[in-house]
């Protein structure tokens, strides 16, 4: 699926119908629960309340979620992927 890179090393992959795979500029790997949709408004629905660090089952902090979602939005814009974030 689409792989979108940013100049600082962050990247986003759309992996199937179940999640987005986001790698921060520092190399931390996250899964963002999402689903592909077919509306005129957006292509992907992502759930900010369901983000995990890859390899761990714990949820990330609220501050981390805000930063991750902000970066995911930016990367989606860069890749012309329309996203809607749900809490």
TORKOL-4160 file (C-alpha; in steps of 0.2 Angstrom, whole numbers, padded with zeros to 4 digits, m for minus):
87
<pt num="1" X="0000" Y="0000" Z="0000"/>
<pt num="2" X="0005" Y="0018" Z="m0001"/>
<pt num="3" X="0021" Y="0023" Z="0008"/>
<pt num="4" X="0023" Y="0041" Z="0011"/>
<pt num="5" X="0040" Y="0049" Z="0017"/>
<pt num="6" X="0043" Y="0065" Z="0025"/>
<pt num="7" X="0060" Y="0075" Z="0024"/>
<pt num="8" X="0064" Y="0071" Z="0043"/>
<pt num="9" X="0063" Y="0052" Z="0041"/>
<pt num="10" X="0045" Y="0050" Z="0046"/>
<pt num="11" X="0035" Y="0038" Z="0036"/>
<pt num="12" X="0017" Y="0031" Z="0034"/>
<pt num="13" X="0011" Y="0015" Z="0027"/>
<pt num="14" X="m0007" Y="0010" Z="0024"/>
<pt num="15" X="m0007" Y="m0008" Z="0028"/>
<pt num="16" X="m0023" Y="m0016" Z="0022"/>
<pt num="17" X="m0039" Y="m0012" Z="0029"/>
<pt num="18" X="m0035" Y="m0013" Z="0048"/>
<pt num="19" X="m0021" Y="0000" Z="0052"/>
<pt num="20" X="m0009" Y="0013" Z="0048"/>
<pt num="21" X="0009" Y="0010" Z="0051"/>
<pt num="22" X="0018" Y="0026" Z="0056"/>
<pt num="23" X="0037" Y="0028" Z="0060"/>
<pt num="24" X="0042" Y="0043" Z="0069"/>
<pt num="25" X="0058" Y="0053" Z="0064"/>
<pt num="26" X="0066" Y="0045" Z="0079"/>
<pt num="27" X="0062" Y="0027" Z="0073"/>
<pt num="28" X="0048" Y="0023" Z="0084"/>
<pt num="29" X="0035" Y="0012" Z="0076"/>
<pt num="30" X="0016" Y="0014" Z="0079"/>
<pt num="31" X="0000" Y="0006" Z="0073"/>
<pt num="32" X="m0015" Y="0017" Z="0072"/>
<pt num="33" X="m0031" Y="0008" Z="0071"/>
<pt num="34" X="m0040" Y="0013" Z="0055"/>
<pt num="35" X="m0051" Y="0007" Z="0041"/>
<pt num="36" X="m0053" Y="0011" Z="0023"/>
<pt num="37" X="m0069" Y="0019" Z="0018"/>
<pt num="38" X="m0077" Y="0024" Z="0001"/>
<pt num="39" X="m0085" Y="0040" Z="0004"/>
<pt num="40" X="m0084" Y="0057" Z="m0005"/>
<pt num="41" X="m0077" Y="0065" Z="0010"/>
<pt num="42" X="m0062" Y="0054" Z="0015"/>
<pt num="43" X="m0053" Y="0038" Z="0011"/>
<pt num="44" X="m0047" Y="0032" Z="0028"/>
<pt num="45" X="m0055" Y="0033" Z="0045"/>
<pt num="46" X="m0042" Y="0033" Z="0059"/>
<pt num="47" X="m0045" Y="0031" Z="0078"/>
<pt num="48" X="m0034" Y="0042" Z="0089"/>
<pt num="49" X="m0039" Y="0033" Z="0104"/>
<pt num="50" X="m0032" Y="0017" Z="0097"/>
<pt num="51" X="m0013" Y="0019" Z="0094"/>
<pt num="52" X="0000" Y="0007" Z="0100"/>
<pt num="53" X="0018" Y="0006" Z="0100"/>
<pt num="54" X="0023" Y="m0009" Z="0089"/>
<pt num="55" X="0028" Y="m0024" Z="0100"/>
<pt num="56" X="0019" Y="m0018" Z="0115"/>
<pt num="57" X="0001" Y="m0019" Z="0120"/>
<pt num="58" X="0000" Y="m0003" Z="0130"/>
<pt num="59" X="m0009" Y="0012" Z="0123"/>
<pt num="60" X="0002" Y="0028" Z="0120"/>
<pt num="61" X="0000" Y="0043" Z="0131"/>
<pt num="62" X="m0012" Y="0057" Z="0127"/>
<pt num="63" X="0003" Y="0069" Z="0122"/>
<pt num="64" X="0010" Y="0056" Z="0111"/>
<pt num="65" X="m0007" Y="0053" Z="0102"/>
<pt num="66" X="m0008" Y="0071" Z="0098"/>
<pt num="67" X="0009" Y="0072" Z="0090"/>
<pt num="68" X="0006" Y="0055" Z="0081"/>
<pt num="69" X="m0010" Y="0061" Z="0074"/>
<pt num="70" X="m0003" Y="0078" Z="0069"/>
<pt num="71" X="0011" Y="0069" Z="0059"/>
<pt num="72" X="m0001" Y="0056" Z="0051"/>
<pt num="73" X="m0012" Y="0070" Z="0045"/>
<pt num="74" X="0003" Y="0079" Z="0038"/>
<pt num="75" X="0009" Y="0064" Z="0029"/>
<pt num="76" X="m0008" Y="0060" Z="0022"/>
<pt num="77" X="m0010" Y="0077" Z="0015"/>
<pt num="78" X="0007" Y="0075" Z="0007"/>
<pt num="79" X="0002" Y="0059" Z="m0001"/>
<pt num="80" X="m0015" Y="0065" Z="m0006"/>
<pt num="81" X="m0024" Y="0053" Z="0006"/>
<pt num="82" X="m0040" Y="0060" Z="0013"/>
<pt num="83" X="m0041" Y="0055" Z="0032"/>
<pt num="84" X="m0054" Y="0058" Z="0045"/>
<pt num="85" X="m0049" Y="0056" Z="0063"/>
<pt num="86" X="m0061" Y="0049" Z="0076"/>
<pt num="87" X="m0058" Y="0049" Z="0095"/>
